[in-house]
C-alpha cells in the first residue's frame, strides 16, 4: 500500500486485514502501523529504486498517496511518482489499484459516470487527468493489470480531510460556526471514507474488475442544508450556518495560500453534483453503503 498514512490508506489497511489478507506492507516516508502484523517500509516514491524495492514481491499494489494542495508540487511530483509506480508494477508483475478523484470532470451538473470525458480546468485538475491517462494508457498498451477507483469528495471519521468535514461536520461537533461553501442548496455526492476503502479492497481482490474504471459506492446526493438538518435531528440542537460566497473565497485567496489553491475546485459547488456509482452497485449488490445519517452520527459522536 503506497501512501498508507492517508485516511483512505488507514481504512484500507483495516479492510484488507479484516477480510482478505494479513500480509500487508505499508509504504510511506514514515509509515504508521495500522494492524499488528503490518510490514512497514519507508520509501520515497519519487525515486524509482525505492519505489521498486517497496513494490517487489507484491501481488497487488494500492496507490493511495496524496500531496498537499499545491499546484507546483503536484506538477513537479505526482507524474514522476506515477511513472515510477507503473514501471515498478510492470517489472514486478504486480497488479495496480489506483485511488483517483473527480477533479478532471467538468464542473457542471451533468451526471458523472465512468464514461464521462475529462474536461480539466485548473492546474491540479490537469495533473489528475494526466495521472488517470497514464494508468489507462499503461493498461491498454502494456502487460500492466490495473484498475482505477474513483471517488467524489470525502466525509468520514477520524482525521478525514475534506471541505465538508472541515467546514460543516467538524464545526458542528466542536460547537463552532458552520460555514457552507458557495451554496447550501446545490446537491452534493459524498463518499464515506471507510466505504471507499472497503470497496477498493473488494475491487482489488476481484479478478474481473481489472482493466476498468470504477466509481466507488455512494448514497444519493443531498444538499448541505439537508445534511445540516440531519445533524440538527441527531444533536437535537438548532444549527445556524452562513454561506461563504465565491467572491469571499476569492478575496481571501489574495492573502491565504490554501484558499488560492482551492479556487479551481469551488465552481463545482455552484451546481448540483451527481456522481453515479450505479455500475458498482449493479455488480456488487451485496455491498452495504453507510447511510449518511449514520455517518454523520458517527462523526458527531467521536471525541477529538
C-alpha positions as CSV (number, residue, x, y, z in Angstrom):
1,X,0.0,0.0,0.0
2,X,1.7,3.2,-1.2
3,X,0.7,6.3,0.7
4,X,-0.5,4.3,3.7
5,X,-0.7,7.2,6.1
6,X,-3.6,8.8,4.3
7,X,-7.1,8.4,5.8
8,X,-8.1,6.2,2.9
9,X,-4.8,4.2,3.3
10,X,-5.5,3.7,7.0
11,X,-9.1,2.5,6.4
12,X,-7.9,0.3,3.5
13,X,-5.3,-1.4,5.7
14,X,-8.1,-2.3,8.2
15,X,-10.4,-3.6,5.4
16,X,-7.8,-5.8,3.8
17,X,-6.7,-7.2,7.2
18,X,-10.3,-8.0,8.3
19,X,-11.4,-9.7,5.1
20,X,-8.6,-10.6,2.6
21,X,-5.1,-10.9,4.0
22,X,-2.8,-10.4,6.9
23,X,0.2,-9.9,4.6
24,X,0.1,-6.2,4.2
25,X,3.1,-3.9,3.5
26,X,2.5,-0.2,4.4
27,X,4.7,2.2,2.5
28,X,5.2,5.9,3.2
29,X,8.2,8.1,4.1
30,X,7.3,7.5,7.7
31,X,4.7,4.6,7.7
32,X,2.5,4.1,10.7
33,X,1.3,0.6,11.7
34,X,-2.4,0.0,11.5
35,X,-2.6,-3.7,12.2
36,X,-0.2,-5.7,14.4
37,X,1.0,-7.8,11.5
38,X,1.7,-4.9,9.1
39,X,5.1,-4.7,7.5
40,X,6.4,-1.1,7.4
41,X,8.6,0.1,4.6
42,X,10.0,3.7,4.3
43,X,10.3,4.8,0.7
44,X,10.3,7.9,-1.4
45,X,8.2,7.2,-4.5
46,X,9.9,10.0,-6.4
47,X,13.0,7.7,-6.6
48,X,12.4,4.6,-8.8
49,X,14.8,2.4,-6.9
50,X,12.9,3.0,-3.7
51,X,9.5,2.5,-5.3
52,X,10.7,-0.7,-7.0
53,X,12.1,-2.0,-3.7
54,X,8.8,-1.2,-1.9
55,X,6.7,-2.9,-4.5
56,X,8.9,-6.0,-5.0
57,X,7.1,-9.3,-4.2
58,X,3.7,-7.7,-4.0
59,X,0.7,-9.3,-5.8
60,X,-1.5,-6.2,-5.5
61,X,-0.3,-2.6,-5.2
62,X,-2.8,0.0,-3.9
63,X,-1.7,3.6,-4.7
64,X,-3.4,6.0,-2.3
65,X,-0.6,8.5,-2.0
66,X,-1.5,12.2,-1.8
67,X,0.2,15.5,-1.8
68,X,-0.6,18.8,-0.1
69,X,-2.9,21.1,-2.1
70,X,-0.2,22.9,-4.0
71,X,-0.2,23.1,-7.8
72,X,3.5,23.5,-8.3
73,X,4.1,20.5,-6.0
74,X,1.6,18.4,-7.9
75,X,3.1,19.2,-11.3
76,X,6.6,18.5,-10.1
77,X,6.0,15.3,-8.2
78,X,2.7,13.4,-9.0
79,X,3.5,12.5,-12.6
80,X,7.0,11.3,-11.7
81,X,5.6,9.3,-8.8
82,X,3.0,7.6,-11.1
83,X,5.6,6.8,-13.7
84,X,7.8,5.1,-11.1
85,X,4.9,3.1,-9.7
86,X,3.7,1.9,-13.1
87,X,7.2,0.9,-14.1
88,X,7.8,-1.0,-10.8
89,X,4.5,-2.8,-11.1
90,X,5.4,-3.9,-14.6
91,X,8.8,-5.1,-13.6
92,X,7.4,-7.0,-10.6
93,X,4.3,-8.2,-12.4
94,X,2.2,-6.6,-9.6
95,X,-1.4,-5.6,-10.1
96,X,-2.1,-1.8,-9.6
97,X,-5.2,-0.4,-7.9
98,X,-5.2,3.4,-8.3
99,X,-7.3,5.6,-6.0
100,X,-8.5,8.6,-8.0
101,X,-10.7,11.6,-7.6
102,X,-13.1,13.6,-9.8
103,X,-11.1,16.8,-10.4
104,X,-10.8,16.2,-14.1
105,X,-14.5,16.0,-14.7
106,X,-16.5,19.0,-16.0
107,X,-17.6,21.3,-13.2
108,X,-21.2,21.1,-14.3
109,X,-24.5,19.5,-13.2
110,X,-24.0,16.7,-15.7
111,X,-24.2,13.1,-14.3
112,X,-20.6,11.8,-13.7
113,X,-20.1,8.2,-14.6
114,X,-17.1,6.0,-15.7
115,X,-17.5,7.2,-19.3
116,X,-17.6,10.9,-18.5
117,X,-15.0,12.8,-20.6
118,X,-12.1,14.6,-18.9
119,X,-12.5,18.3,-19.1
120,X,-9.9,19.6,-16.6
121,X,-10.0,23.3,-15.6
122,X,-7.1,24.3,-13.4
123,X,-3.6,23.1,-12.8
124,X,-4.4,20.4,-10.2
125,X,-7.3,19.2,-12.3
126,X,-4.9,18.9,-15.3
127,X,-2.5,16.8,-13.2
128,X,-5.2,14.5,-12.1
129,X,-6.3,14.0,-15.7
130,X,-2.8,13.1,-16.7
131,X,-2.4,10.6,-13.9
132,X,-5.5,8.8,-14.9
133,X,-4.5,8.8,-18.6
134,X,-1.1,7.3,-17.6
135,X,-2.8,4.4,-16.0
136,X,-5.3,4.0,-18.8
137,X,-2.6,4.0,-21.4
138,X,-0.5,1.5,-19.5
139,X,-3.5,-0.8,-19.2
140,X,-4.2,-0.5,-22.9
141,X,-0.6,-0.8,-24.3
142,X,1.3,-2.9,-21.8
143,X,1.1,-6.0,-19.7
144,X,0.0,-4.0,-16.7
145,X,-3.0,-5.3,-14.9
146,X,-4.7,-2.3,-13.2
147,X,-7.9,-0.7,-12.3
148,X,-9.0,2.8,-11.3
149,X,-11.2,3.5,-8.3
150,X,-12.7,7.0,-8.5
151,X,-14.3,8.8,-5.6
152,X,-16.1,12.1,-5.1
153,X,-15.5,14.3,-2.0
154,X,-14.9,12.6,1.3
155,X,-16.7,12.8,4.6
156,X,-15.7,10.5,7.3
157,X,-14.5,9.7,10.8
158,X,-11.1,10.3,12.4
159,X,-8.9,12.9,10.7
160,X,-10.7,12.8,7.3
161,X,-9.7,15.9,5.4
162,X,-12.3,17.4,3.1
163,X,-14.1,20.7,2.6
164,X,-17.3,19.1,4.1
165,X,-15.6,17.8,7.2
166,X,-13.7,21.0,7.8
167,X,-16.5,23.5,7.2
168,X,-19.6,21.5,8.2
169,X,-19.3,18.5,10.4
170,X,-16.2,19.3,12.5
171,X,-17.6,22.7,13.5
172,X,-21.0,21.1,14.4
173,X,-19.1,18.5,16.6
174,X,-17.0,21.2,18.2
175,X,-19.9,23.7,18.5
176,X,-18.2,26.2,16.2
177,X,-19.7,28.4,13.5
178,X,-20.8,26.4,10.4
179,X,-19.6,27.8,7.1
180,X,-21.2,26.4,4.0
181,X,-19.1,26.7,0.8
182,X,-20.8,28.6,-2.0
183,X,-24.3,27.2,-1.8
184,X,-26.4,25.4,0.8
185,X,-29.0,24.4,-1.9
186,X,-27.0,22.5,-4.5
187,X,-26.8,18.7,-4.3
188,X,-23.5,17.1,-3.2
189,X,-22.4,13.5,-3.6
190,X,-20.2,12.5,-0.7
191,X,-18.4,9.2,0.0
192,X,-17.9,7.8,3.5
193,X,-14.2,7.1,3.7
194,X,-14.5,3.6,5.2
195,X,-16.9,2.6,2.4
196,X,-14.4,3.9,-0.2
197,X,-11.7,1.8,1.3
198,X,-13.8,-1.4,1.7
199,X,-14.9,-1.0,-1.9
200,X,-11.4,-0.6,-3.1
201,X,-10.3,-3.7,-1.2
202,X,-13.1,-5.6,-2.8
203,X,-12.3,-4.5,-6.3
204,X,-8.6,-5.2,-5.9
205,X,-9.5,-8.8,-4.9
206,X,-11.9,-9.3,-7.8
207,X,-10.1,-10.6,-10.9
208,X,-12.8,-9.5,-13.3
209,X,-12.6,-5.8,-12.1
210,X,-9.2,-5.2,-13.7
211,X,-8.9,-3.3,-16.9
212,X,-11.7,-0.9,-15.9
213,X,-12.5,2.3,-14.1
214,X,-14.9,2.1,-11.2
215,X,-16.9,4.8,-9.4
216,X,-16.9,3.9,-5.7
217,X,-20.3,3.4,-4.0
218,X,-22.1,6.4,-2.6
219,X,-25.5,7.3,-1.2
220,X,-27.8,9.6,-3.0
221,X,-26.9,13.3,-3.2
222,X,-28.1,15.7,-0.6
223,X,-27.8,19.5,-0.2
224,X,-25.7,21.0,2.7
225,X,-29.0,22.3,4.1
226,X,-30.3,18.8,4.2
227,X,-27.1,17.5,5.8
228,X,-27.2,20.2,8.5
229,X,-30.9,19.3,9.0
230,X,-29.9,15.6,9.7
231,X,-27.2,16.8,12.1
232,X,-29.8,19.0,13.8
233,X,-32.0,16.0,14.3
234,X,-29.1,14.0,15.7
235,X,-27.9,16.7,18.1
236,X,-31.4,17.9,18.9
237,X,-30.0,21.4,18.7
238,X,-30.8,24.4,16.4
239,X,-27.9,24.7,14.0
240,X,-27.3,28.0,12.2
241,X,-25.0,28.4,9.3
242,X,-23.7,31.1,7.0
243,X,-22.8,30.7,3.3
244,X,-19.3,31.7,2.1
245,X,-19.8,33.1,-1.4
246,X,-17.3,32.7,-4.3
247,X,-16.3,36.4,-4.1
248,X,-15.4,35.9,-0.4
249,X,-13.2,32.9,-1.2
250,X,-11.6,34.9,-4.0
251,X,-10.9,37.8,-1.6
252,X,-9.4,35.5,0.9
253,X,-7.2,33.9,-1.7
254,X,-5.1,37.0,-2.0
255,X,-3.8,36.5,1.5
256,X,-4.2,32.8,2.1
257,X,-2.3,30.2,0.0
258,X,-4.8,27.4,0.9
259,X,-7.7,29.5,-0.3
260,X,-5.8,30.3,-3.5
261,X,-5.3,26.6,-4.2
262,X,-9.0,25.9,-3.5
263,X,-10.2,28.3,-6.2
264,X,-10.3,25.9,-9.1
265,X,-12.5,23.5,-7.2
266,X,-15.1,25.9,-6.0
267,X,-17.2,26.2,-9.2
268,X,-18.4,22.7,-8.7
269,X,-20.2,23.9,-5.6
270,X,-22.3,26.3,-7.6
271,X,-24.2,23.4,-9.3
272,X,-25.6,20.1,-8.4
273,X,-23.0,17.3,-8.2
274,X,-24.3,13.9,-9.5
275,X,-21.7,11.2,-9.1
276,X,-23.1,7.9,-10.3
277,X,-21.9,4.6,-8.8
278,X,-24.6,2.5,-10.5
279,X,-22.0,0.3,-12.2
280,X,-20.5,-0.8,-8.8
281,X,-23.9,-1.2,-7.2
282,X,-25.1,-3.5,-10.1
283,X,-22.0,-5.7,-10.0
284,X,-21.7,-5.8,-6.2
285,X,-25.3,-5.6,-4.9
286,X,-24.4,-7.2,-1.6
287,X,-22.1,-4.3,-0.7
288,X,-23.6,-2.2,2.2
289,X,-23.3,1.5,1.8
290,X,-23.3,3.5,5.0
291,X,-26.4,5.8,5.2
292,X,-25.4,9.4,5.5
293,X,-27.3,9.9,8.8
294,X,-25.3,7.0,10.3
295,X,-22.1,8.6,9.1
296,X,-22.9,12.0,10.5
297,X,-23.9,10.4,13.8
298,X,-20.5,8.6,14.0
299,X,-18.6,11.8,13.2
300,X,-20.5,13.9,15.8
301,X,-20.1,11.1,18.4
302,X,-16.4,11.0,18.2
303,X,-14.1,12.5,20.8
304,X,-11.3,14.8,19.5
